[in-house]
Amino acid sequence: MPARSDLPASSARKTLRALDRGFSGLVEFAAASLVVAESVLLGSNTVARYVFNDPFAWADELAQLLFIWLAVLGAAVALRRGEHMRLTALVRHLSASQRALIDAIAMMLTSAVLLAMILPCYHHFENLAVGSSPVMEISEGWRGAAVLAGCVLMLVTALQNLARECDWRQMLFAALLVGAAGTALAWFGPDLEDLGNANLLLFFVVFVAAAMALGVPIAFCFMLGTVSFIAFATQIPLSIVPDRMDEGMSHIILLAVPLFILLGALIEVAGLARVMITFLVSLIGHRRGGLQYVLLGAMYLVSGISGAKAADMAAVAPTLFPEMLKRGNREGDLTSLLSASAVMSETIPPSIVLITVGSVTGVSIAALFTGGLMPAVVGLIALCVVVYVQTRGEDVSHAPHYTWTQKAWLFVVALPSLGLPIVIRSAVVKGVATATEVSTIGIIYTVLVGLLVYRKFDWRRLSPILVETASLSGAILLVVGAATAMAWALTQSGFSVELVKMLAVVPGGKAGFLLVSAAAFIILGSVLEGVPAIVLFGPLLFPIAAQMGVNTVHYAMIAVFAMGFGLFTPPFGVGFYLACAIGRVSPDVAIKSVWPHLAALLVALILITLIPWISIGFL
């Protein structure tokens, strides 16, 4: 029986845990409600536009306001759930005690940068509160309040994570370390201003890289570098940071991000993905390598709709892997193929990365969606060659054969699911509807098909899906906002001018520039992933490509494919470890099998880089 002195402490811990759960549940409920509100609003407006030819004049304005609130609340949910994008390759192999200490330092750094943002966010709110929106004529302060509230909620969440996961000694050490670093920067502040562009190396390379190595989420690494640079090396007011973040997160094109994420989850819940895969298996599943070709074909069809590579892979792999293992395929080969198929499908519309490219560079979304199909085909063919070589001795004697009658019936059953990706891509490519409108049409279509055709829709999974949609959306959009602020700081510092001068003297002219760019985007993709890398460097590199006579759609395909290559390349590529987790294979086993697939994709990347027609031949 515990001592009486222990009872108050135990009761206090229980109370704190209950408050922690209650607070987190309230934020999750608010974020999930905003996903529903956004979907209903945009869906209603789409119906009003195309059915009644009378769209709501205020819909886009209200949608953007709800969207910024969804972004910041979703970011808080993602922080609570540990779902922000981060680099874990360097801390993965530490001991449990070392990892706990590093995590405490990482979370303390996150808390410190959020604390530093509170007052600038309040000033941002004050600046916006004096204006009114053009259509609804409500105060713009509601937008500023979202950024301020999100910053406060994330700070509270970060402190909750510290209290829940770290003991007081780890928290004290982390606080002293972070406090000492801040004091040193403040002490040497006047000297730092005299360093010129050397500051960029200190704040945007050393600081950001060190924070990433510690496992600080990428969005907060960007915020740390930007806030530190502006606070200690310039005279610019810090309120510019939330202002740039607000602008980056609230771009109208990005409204499609949470809707496509929700659509991808609904496709799996409504049974569309499984029906599609079953039909493909009936066609070629009985041949050598047939299930591998089905995996590649299924990834080509469903990829990009969910907005998350993990969701794409999770929709395909569990259905196919058990039978593939029965046929004698090795686990490492299958996981390697799954990882490579995600690289191959990076440019397939509607890709969140392509939407982000259009958002930050001004390149036409329709052109990007059109241009992205053929580069993926090149990657698909390259992987099919590897599959052909690896499966020549596969035993398919026990594989089921389907009659033509059965195939025809499965085709009829799969027709509604096969029609969804075709309708989505065709509508945007042909300019019939915007990406946001198409995503709402897709959601309505998927729900109706699941309920009325396949009669499979697990309503119990809807609530977790809405929370996951808000979390993933918030994680993506906070990166976009933080990278937008960081890119602005780099541009103001004159870095873009220096970068132009450096790339102008790359040997080999245009071809040399493209090959160097591809290599750079591979490295960026392995460290930053696609969205943060493109937001950070897209505004800098795309104008240079245009100056050198490179078609911007072609350059976008190089960038996106190369970043996908980096994302799924071990040892740093996070996507590779996602594939291992979904395939339930140790990375140490899968890494031995990944190189033939990566070699094939590297050949595909070189072809995409050097042959512009692959990207722009159908524009």
N, C-alpha and C positions, 0 to 999 in steps of 0.2 A: 504493500500500500504506500503511495507517495506521501512524503512528508507534507505537513501543512504549509510550509513555506513554498513548496513547489506548486501548490494548487493555484495561487493567483497567477503565476507565470504561465502555467499550462492553459488557464482560462483566457489569459490575454492573447496567447498564440492562436487559440481557437477563434477568438473574436477577430483577430487580424486576418486569419485565413478566410473567415466568412465574409469580411468586408472586401477582401481581395477578389473572391469569387463573385460577389454581388456586383462590384464595380466593373469587373471584366464582362460579366453577363449583360450588364446594362449597355456597355459600349458595343458589344457584339450585336445585341438586339437592334440598337440604333443603326448600325452599319448595314445589317441585313435588311432592315426596313427601307433604307435608302436605295438599296439594290432593287427592291420591289417597286418603289416609287418611280425610280428612273426608268425601269422597264415598262411600267404601265403608262407613264407619261409619253415616252418616245414611241411606244407601240400605238397608243391612241392617236398621236399626231401623225404617224405614218398612215394609219387607216383613214384619218381625216383628209390627208393629202391625196392619197391614191384612189380611195373609194368615193369620197364626197367632194374632192377637189376644193377643199376649204380648210387648209391647215390652220392651227392655232398660232396667231402672231406672237404670242408670248411664250410658246413652248420651248424654243431653243434657249431663251434667256433663263427661264426657270430651270431647265435641264442643266445648264452650266453652273448655276448656283447650287443645286443639289449635288452636282458632280464634285465640286470642290470639297463639300462636306463629306461626301462618300470617300474621297481620296484620303483626307486626313484621318477620319475615323477608321478606315480600313488599314491605314498605316499603323495606328495605335493597336489594332487587333493583331496585325502581323508581328509587331514587336512583342506583344504578350505571348504569342504562339511560337516565336522563334522562326518565323517564315520569311524574314527579310533576306535578300540575296547577300551572301557573304563568302569570303575566301576561307576555307577550312583546311586546305592542304597542309599548311605549315603547323597547325596545332593539333591535327588529327592524331598524331602518334605520340603525343605527350602523355605522361602518367595522369591519373585521375586528379591528384592533388595539384600538379602543375597546370592542368587544364582548368581547374576551378579558379586558380589564382589569375590566370590569363583572362578567363571569362569575366572575373570581377573587374579587372582593369578595363576591359573592352566596354562593359556596361557602364562603368564610371565615366569613361570618355564620352559615351553616348549621352549620359545624363548631363555632363558638363556643357556639351555643345547645345543641348536643348535648353538648359538654364540660361546660357548666353543669348539665346534667341528670344526669350520671353519679352524683354523690353522692346527690341526691334519689331517684333510682331505686333505689340500694342501700338507702336508708332505707325506701323503699316495700317492697322485698323483705324486709327485716328485720321490718317490721310484719306482713306477711302470713304469714311463716314460722312464727309461733307458733300459727296456727289450722289446722284440718283441714277438708276438704270434707265436706259432710253425708252423701253416699252412698258414695263410694269411700273416704272417710276417709284421704286422702293430704294431705300438707302443701299449704297454699295458697301456700307459697313458690314452687311451680312456676309459678304465675301471675306472681308478682312477678319471678321469674327471667326470664320471657319479656320483660317490659318492659325490664329491665336489659340483657339480652343484645341486644335489638333496638337499644337506644340505643348500646351499644358498637359493634355491627356497622355501624350507620349512620354513626357517627363515623369508623370505619376506612374505610368506603366514601367518605365525603366527603373525607377526607385523600388517599385514592387518586386520586379525581377531580382534586383540586388538583395532585397530583404529575404526573398523566398529561396534563392539559390546559393547565397554566400554566407559564411559566418562573419562575425564582427571583426575578426582579425584581418581577413581578406579585404573587407570593405574599408577598414582603416588604412591598410597599406595602399590600396588603390586610390583612396582619397588624398593621402599625403603625396603620392607620386604625381597624380594629375594636378594637384594644387601647386606643387613645386615647379612643374613644367609651365603652368600659367604664370606664376610669379616671375620665372626667368624670362619669359617672353615680354612681360610688361616692363621688366627692368631694362632689357636691351631694346625696347621698342624704338626709341629715337635712332639708334644705330642701324636697325633693320631697314628703316625707310631709306637710308643712304646706299643700300646694296643694289638698287636697281633691279634688273631682271634676275639677279641671283636669288631674289626672294621667291621667284617662281619655283626654282629648284628645291628650296627649303620647304615651302608650304604645300606645293602641289605634287611634289615627287616624294620627298623624305617623309613629310607628315602623313600624307595619304597612304603611301606604301607601308609605313610602319603601322598605321591603324588597321589596314587590311590584313597585315601579317598577324596582328593580334586577334583577328576575327570580328572586328567592328563591322556591322552591316555596311554595305557599300554606300548606301545613301548618306549615312552619317559620316562616313569617311570623306565624302565630297563636301558635306556641310562643315566638317571640322577644318578642312583645308581652306575653304572659302572664307569662313568666319574669322579664322586666325589671320589670314592674309589681309583682309579688310581692316580688322581691328588693330593689328600690330604693325602693319607695313604701309598703310595708306591713311588719308584723311577723309575717306568716303564714309558716310553714315551707314551703320549696320542695317538700317531699315531697308536698304536696297536688296538685301538677301531674301527676306520674305516676299518682297515685291517681285523679284525675278522668279522665285519658286512658284508664286501664285500664277504668274504669267505662263510658266512652263507647264504646270499641271492642268490648267483650265483651257487648253487649246481645244477648239471645237472638234477637231478630228479625233482626239483621244476619247471622246464620249463612247466610241465603239469598243474600247478596251474591256470594261466590265461586262458589256453585253455579249461579246464573243466568248469571254471566259465562262459566263453563265450558260451560253449556248452549248459549249463543249461538254460541260457537266451534264446538261439535260439530254444530250445525244446518247450518253452512256446509260442514264437512268431510264430513258424511254425505249431502250433496246435497239436503237438504230445501228449502232456500231457492230453489235453481235450478228445481226441479220446480214449486214453487208459482208462481214468476214465469212460467214457460212456460205454465201453464194460464191465468193471467190474461191473458197476451198473446193466447192463442187466442180469448178472449172479445171483447176490445175493441181489440186491437192494430192492426187494420186501419182504424180510424176516425181522424178528425182529432183530434189530441191523445191518441190512445189509449194510447201508451206513457207519456205523462205521467200519465194516470189510473192506469195499471198501477203506476208508481213510487209514487204516493200510496197505492194500495191495498196494495201489498207492504209499504210502511213501516208501515201501520196493522196489518198482520198480524204482522210479525216484530218490530216495535219493542218495546223494553222487555225482551225476553227475554235479550238479551246483557248488559245492564247498562252498555253503552258505546255512545254515539251513533256513534262512528267505526265500530264493528263493524256497527251497523245499516245505515249508509250503504254500507259496503264490501260488504255482502252483496247489495245491490240494484243499485247504480249500474253496476258493470262489465258486468253482463248486459244492461242496457238502453241505455247511452249510445252505443255504436257505431251501432246501428240508428237511434237518435234523430238522430244527427248526419247520417246518410245521408238522412234526410227533410228536411234543411235547417234543423234547429233550431240556434240559436246556442249555443256552449259556455257563455257567461255565463248565459243563461236556464236551461239545464239544471242548472248548479251552484247557481244561485239557488233553483231548485225543490227540489233535493236538500236544501239547507240549510233551507229553509222547511218541508219535510216532516218534518224532525227536530224542529222546534219544534212542529208540529201533533201529533206523537206523544208529546210529553213526558208526558202524563197517562195514556197507555195502560198498563194493567197487563200483566205484572208489572214495574213500573218501580222501579229502585233508589232513585230520589228519593222515590217514594211509600213504599217500605219504610222509608227513613230518616225520613220525616215521622212514620210510625207509631211508630218507635223513640223519637224525641225528644219527641213531644207526647202519646203515649198514645191517639191516634185509631185506631179499629179499622182493621186492614189490609183486611179484607173490605169495609168501607164505602168505603175509599179506592179499592179496585180497582173496585167497582161505580160509584162516582161519576166515575171517570176516563174512562170510555168515551165518554160523550156530549160533554164538552168537546172531545175529539179529533175527533168527528164535525163539530162546528161549525167547527173549524179546517180540516178536510178539505173541507167545502163551500165555505168562503171561498177556498181555494186552487184548487178546481175552477173557480170563476168566473174567476179569473185565467187559468188554462190555457185555458178556452173562448175568452176574448178573444184570447189570444196565438196560438192555433193555428188560427184560422179560415181562414187561407190555406195551411195545411200541405199538401204534396204527398204523398198516400198511395196514388198510383196503382200503386206497385211493392210495396206492403205485401202480405204473404202472407195469403190467406183460408183459413180452416179450415172443413172440412165439419162437420156436426153429429156425424158418426161420430167424426171426429178429436177434436172437443171432448169428446165423451163419454169417449173413451179417455184423454185427458189428465186429465180429471177423476178417473177411476178411479186413474190413476197418482199424481195429486197428493193423493188423499184422505188418506193417512197423514200427509203434511206439513201439510195444512190442518187436520187434527184436533188437532195438537199445541197451537197457541195457544188453541184453543177449550177443550180439556181443562184446560189450565193455569189459564186465567182462570175457568172455571166452577167448578173444584174449590175455589179460594180464595174466590170470591165466595159460593158456597153453603155455605161452612164445612165442606166435606167433609174438607179437609186444610189444614195451615198452609202458608205460603209456602215454608218450608224443605222440608217434605215433598213439596210439589208439584214443587219444583226437582229433587229427587232422582228422582222419578217421571219427570220430563221427560228427565233424562239417560239413565236406563235405556231409556226408550221410543225416544229418538233413536238410541242405539247399536244397539238391536235392529233398528230400521227401516233404518238405514244398512247393516247387515251382511246382513240377511235379505231385505229388500224391494228396496232400490235397489242393494245389493251394491257400495256405494261407501264405502270408509272407509280413508283414507290413514293407516296407522299411523305413518308417518314424521313426520307433522305433530303427533302427539300430544304428544311431549316439548316442542316449542316452545309449544304451546297451554297446557300445564300451567304453564310458566314465565310466560307472558303473563297467565294467570289469576291467579297469585300476585302478579305485579307490579301489575296493575290493582287487585286487591283490596286490597293493601297501601297503594297510593296513596290509594284511597278511604277506607279505615278509619283511616289516620293522620290524614287531614283531619278525620274524625268525632271522633277522640280529641282532637286539638288544639283543635278548635272547641268541644268540650264543656268543656275546661278554661278556655278563654277566656270562654265564656258563663257559667260558674260565677263567674269573677272579676268579670265585669260585674254579675252579680246581687248578689254580696256587696258591691259598691261602692255599691249603691243606684240604679244606672242604670235598672233596670227600673221603679222607682217614678217616676222623672223621665220616662221614656218614656211611661208611662200618662198622666201629667198632660199631656204635650205632645199626644198623640193624642186625648185627650178633648175638646180644644178645636178640633179640625179642623172647619172649616165644612162644612155639608152632612149632618151626622149620620152615620148608618151608611153611606150611599152615598158620602159624602165620605171616610170612613175607608177604605172598600174601594178607591176610586180612588187615594188616596194610597199605600195599601199596594201596589197593582199597580205604580205608578210606582217605588216604592222597590225592589220585587223585580226589576223590569227592570234597574235600576242594579246591584243586588247580583249578579244573574245574569251581567251582562256582565263583572264584575270577579272574583267569587268562584266562579262556577259553582253548580250546584244544591245538591249535597250540603253543601259547607261553609257556604253561605248559610243553608240550612234548619236545620243543626245550631246555628249561631251565633245566629240570630234567631228560630227557631221557638219555643223555650221562652219567649221574651220577648213575641212578638206574638200567639201563639195564645190565651193567657189573656185578652189585651186584647180580641181578637175575640169570645171567648165572653162577656165582660162586656158587650159592646155588642150582644149578641143575634145574632151572626153564627154560622151553622152551621159547625162546624170543618171538615167535609168540603168545604163550599163555599169556605171560606177557603183550604184546602189546594190546591184546583184553581186558584184565582186565583194563589196563590204559585208553584206549579209551572209553570203555563203562562207566567206573566210572567217567571220566571227563565229558562225555555227561550227566550223571545223575546230577552232580553238576551244569552244565551249565543251566539246566532247572529246578532247585530246588529253589523255593523262600526261603528267601527274596533276596538273593544275585545273583542268577542265571540270567544272562542277557537274556538267551534264553527264559525263561518263559515270560518275558515282551514282547519279540518279538512275541511270540505266541498270547499274549493278543492283541497286536496291529493289527496283521493280522486277528484275530477273532473278532476285534472291541468289546472287552469286557473289563470292568474295572478289573485290577488285584485284587482288593478287592473282586470282585465276583468270579473270577476264582480260587483264592487261596483256597476257601472253598471246591472246588471239586477236587483238584489236588492230595490229599493224597492217595486215593485208587490206582490210577495209579502208583504213586511213590512207594507205598508199593509192588505192583506187580513187578516193575522193580528192586527193591532192592532184592527181592527173586531171580530174574533172574541173577542179578549181583553175588550173593553169589554162585549160581549154576555154573556160568561161572568161578568164582574164584577157586572153589574147585574141579571141574571136568575138567581136561585138555583136555579130548577127544573132548569136545564141540568146542574147538579152533583148535586142531591139528589133529582131527580124519580123516580129508580128505586130509591131506598133503601127 
